[in-house]
């Protein structure tokens, strides 16, 4: 018979408090139609307004254009130094009135150059060229929609690779934050493109339109967008040193916050509102390491296994973001199903880690997983434990 066991770990003396509290910090006034503030270290949304409202994504579309190209590079379908012919279709983006890298059909830019054109210069011509390099035709947006579906984005549909206004080409602040997060986590070596402040191609130098790259040294991305329908949009992200995030839970570590602002009135407005939200996210909340990766939280008995105990913990460690000044108010309860019977596989979920305030207000629930696999014992060991379980 299986029983649900709950283990309450002593209240941690961490500087923590839950987002779910009634007294959660109020975000500043934001002059944007919709916005979202996400702590990527703890995977918690700190604030939002109309984050699921359908919106024209403008050139924020190019986040997915680039992601599909990154996947092609990972799959060795493209290399960064590979030269790409420029089609007439890419050249014809000059007629559309949007941002350009200024490539033409006599040129063969490399994949690396095209990615800089897509990201730094927000070139529509570069976006078409890179999409054709990956997919062979401009139908590459089909792959973008397939990837959006794989991410679980139910409110995003791409009709083109550039972000120019087109009927049915829609996304949301939350969905765009998911795409940006995947770039940061899935392709950290390629994320560096988003911090490039200037790029010159075809003897034409253009600055990155993300003004925060020059104003805030902790900002290292990520993408701007503008059309008349979308207004001025910006996804910004910063990484700052923060107390209590070191491997020992005491020293400083890096904390990353990401913001999305959609439909502001100007380049200055989108930069100012993004900076305001970034600063608020860092100032109003603490993000603390509760448990380290690869270190067990509990080691309960295993039945019918080659080992007597299982090492259980949180995959990737556990970080929590909470309003500043709410330290020492957390309890952590572990719920798991007993008995644990081998075999157990690595990352197999066997319960839940529930973090609450001392008053019981939920903060976050994360899976309790097996950190090291446990094979089955031999026939005699299994028989003995079967008898013990029957008696128990």
N, C-alpha and C positions, 0 to 999 in steps of 0.2 A: 504494500500500500504506500502511495506517495503522499508526502506531507509538505506543506509550504512552510518553510522555516524563515523567520525574520530575525535578523541580527542587527541590533541598533549599536552602531559604533558611537563612542563618546562624542559629544559635541566638539567640533574642531575649533581650535583657537585661531582660525584664519580670519582675515579681514573680509568677511563675506556677508552678502545679503541677497535675497531673491528678487528677480525682476517681477515676480508675481505679487509682491507686497503692495498694499494699498498706497503706501507712501513712496512709490517708485519715483525717481526724479522726472520732472516734467521737461520735455525737450524745449528748445528755444523756438520762437516764432520763425517759420521758414517760408520764404517767398517762392514756393514751387508748388505746382499742381499736385505732385505726389513725391514722396521720398521714403527712404529706408536707411536705417543705421544698423550695421551688422558687425558684431565682434567675431572675427574669424578664428580667434584663438579658442573661444569657448563655444562657437557655433550658436550664439544666441542673438536674437534680434533685440536691440536696445530701444528702438523707437521706429515708428512708421506712420505714414498717413496715405491712405488710398494706394497701398503698395500693390494691390491686385487689380487696380483699375486699368482697363485697356488703354494703351497709349501708342502713339507713333514713335518707334525707337530711334529714328534717324540713323546717324552713323554709329550708334551703339550696336547696330546690327553687325558691324565689322568685328566685334568680339567673337561672334560665332563663325564668321568668314575665316578669321585667323585660327580659331580652334580646330576647324576641319583641316586646315593646312598643317597645323602642328601634328595632328594625328597621322596625316600622310607622311610627314617627316619621320615620326616614330616608327611607322610601318615600312619605312625605307622605300616609299613610292616617290619621294622627293628628297633631295639633299640641299643644304643651304647654299652650296656653291654652284648648283645646277642652273644653267642659263635657260631662260624662258622666252620664246618668241612672243612678240606683242601682236595680237590679232587686230584686225580692223574694228571688231566689236569693242575691244578695250579702248582703242584710240578714239572711237566715237563718243566715249563718255565726255569728251570735251564739249559736246553739244548740249549736255544736260545741265550745265550751270552749277555743278557741285564742285567739291574739292578735288584736286588733281595732283598726281605725282609728276605729270607732264612726260609720259612715255609716248613713243610713237612706233610705227611699224618697222622702222629701220633699226630698232634697238633690241637687245637681248639681255635684259636685266636678270640678275641672279635671284633665286628665291629669297635670299637674305635681303637684297635690295628691295624687292617687292614687299616683303613684310614690313620693312621700315617705311615704305611708301603707304602701306595700309594703315599702320599704327601711328606713326609720327605725323605724317602729312594728311592722313585720312583720305587718301586718294581713291576716288571711285574707279579710275582706270587701273590702278594697281590691284584693287579688289577683284575686278573682272579678270585680269590676267592671272592672278593666283588661283581663282576658282577654276578657270579653264585648265590651268596646269594640273590641278588635282583631279578634276572630273572629265576633262576632255571637251566639255561644252559648258555653256552657262547654266545648264540645268543643275549645276552644283548646289543650288539652293535646296534641292530635294534632299541632298545629304545633310544640309543644315537642319532641315525639319526632322529628319530621322534622328539626328543627334539631340535635338530639342526633346523629342519623344523619349529618348534614352535617359535624359536628365529628369524626366517626369514633368516637363513644362506643359501644362494644359492650356495656358493662355497665350502661347506664342506661336505665330505662324509667319514664316519668311516667304516673301514673294520675289525678293532679289537679294543680291550680295552686297549692295552698297548702302542701303538705308534710305534711298530716295523714296518719296511718298508714293505709295501704290495701294490701291484698294485691297484690303485683307492683310496687309503687312503690319502686324501688331505684336506687341509684347507688353510686359508690365515691369514695374520697378523690382518686384521680387524675382521674377524670372530672369531679368537681366543680371541681378546680383548672383543668381545661381551660376550663370554662364561665366561671369567674372571670377567667381570662387573656383570653378573648375580649372580655369586657366592658371590661376595662382598655384593650385595644389597639384594639378596633373602635369604641368609643364613649367616647373620653377625656373629651369634654365632659359626658357624662352620668354618668361615674364619680364625679363630685363629690358626687352624692347620698349615696354611702356614707360620707362623712366628716361628715355632719350629725349633731350630738350630740343634738339634741332637736327634737321637732316637736309643735305644738299644732294640733288640729283639733276642731271641735265643742266648743270650750272645754275640751278634755281634752288636757293636756300629757303627753307620754310621752318618756322618755329612750331613746336608742339603747342596746340591750342589749349592744353591743360595748364592754366596760369599758375596752379598751385605747385607745379614742379620747380618753379623759380622762387616761390614765396615761402615754402615750408620744406626744409631739408629732410623731414621725415616722410614726405609724400613721394611715392615711387610709382605712381600710376593714377588713372588708368586709361580712360577714353572719353572723348567729347563727342557731342552730336548736335546738329542743328538742321532743321528745315522749318519752313514757315508753319507747317502743321504741328511739328513737335515742339517748337520753341527751343531754347538753349538747354541742353542736357549735359550732365557730367556724372560719370562714375569715378570716384576718387578713392584711393586707399593709401594708408600710411602705416608705418611700423615704428613703434617707439619703445624705448626701454621702459620697463615697468617693474616695480617692486614685487617680490614674492613669486616670480615666475621662473626662477632658476631651477636647475635640476634638483637642488636640495630643498626647494620650496621656500628659500629664504632670500637668496640673492636676486639681482635684477635679471630679467629675461625680456624677450621681444614679444610685444603684443600688437596684433594687426587688427585695424578697424577699417571697414569699407562703407562708403556712403553712395547712395544713388539719389540724384535730384533730377526730376523731369519737368520740363515745360517752365523754365524761368524766362526772364525778359531780356537777358543780355549775357555776354561772356563774363562780365564782371559779376553779375548776379549769381550765375551758376557757380563761379569760383568762391564768392563770398559765402553763399549758403552752404556749400560743401565744407568749407573751412570751419564754419560755425558748428556744423554737425560733428565733424571730426573732433574738434576741441572739446565739445560737450561730451562725446562718447568717452574720451579719455579722462575728463575731469570728474564726471558724475558717477563713474563706475570703477570698481576694482575688479580685475580679473586675476584669479588665484589658481594655482596648481593644487588640486586636492590629492590626486594620486599620480604617481609616475607610471610611464609606460614600462612594460616588462617587469613590473614589481607586483607580486600578488597582494591582494587586499585581505583575502581569507584563504585558508588551506584546509578545507573540510575532508572528511574521510571518503575514500572511493571504494566501492564494492566491486568485486570480480575483476580488479585491475592489477596490472603489473607493478603499479605504485600504490602505496597505501593512502596517499593524499593527493588532492588536485590543487593546482595553483590557479586561483580565480582572480580576475581583476577587470579593469576597463581598457579596452583596446585603444591604444594611442595615448593612454593616460586620461586624466579627467581634469578639465578646467571649468571654472564657473565664474560668470560675470554677475556682480551684484552691486547695488547702490553703495557708494563710498560711505564709510563710517559705520557700517552695520556689522562689524567684526565680531566673531565669537558667538554667533547666533545660529549656527547651522548644526543640524543633526544629519547623519548619514545612516540610512537603514538599508540593509541588504536582504532582499527576498530571493530565495531559491527553492527549487524543488528537491526534496530529499526522499529516497536515497539517490546519490550519484552513482550510476552503474556504468562501468567501462564497456565498450571503448568510448573515450572522449576525444574529440578532435580539436585542434587548435582553432580558436575563435568561435567555437560552438557556444551558443547562448544557453545559459543554465539558470538565469535569473535576472534580476533588475537591481540597479543601485539607485535608490531614491534619496535625493537631497532635499531637505526641508528646513524651514526656520524652526526655532525652538517652539513656536506656536503651532507648528505643523503645516504652515503654508508651503505648497510645493514650489521648488526652485527648478529642478531638472530631474528627469529620469533617463538613465543610460543603461544599456545592456551589461549584465555581468557575464563575462565570457571566460572560456578555458584558455589559459596562457601557454600551457605546454600539454601536448597530447598524452593521453594515458591509454596504452594498449591493454587488451584483455589479458588476464592471467591465464596460466595453463589450466588444463581440465580439472585438476585436483583443487587448485585455488578457487576456481569458479564454483565447484561443487560445495566446497567448505563455506564460501560466502553465501551461496544460495541457502544452505542450511541455517546459517546465522540470521539471514534476513527472514526466513520463515519463522524462526523462534522469536525474532524481534517484533 
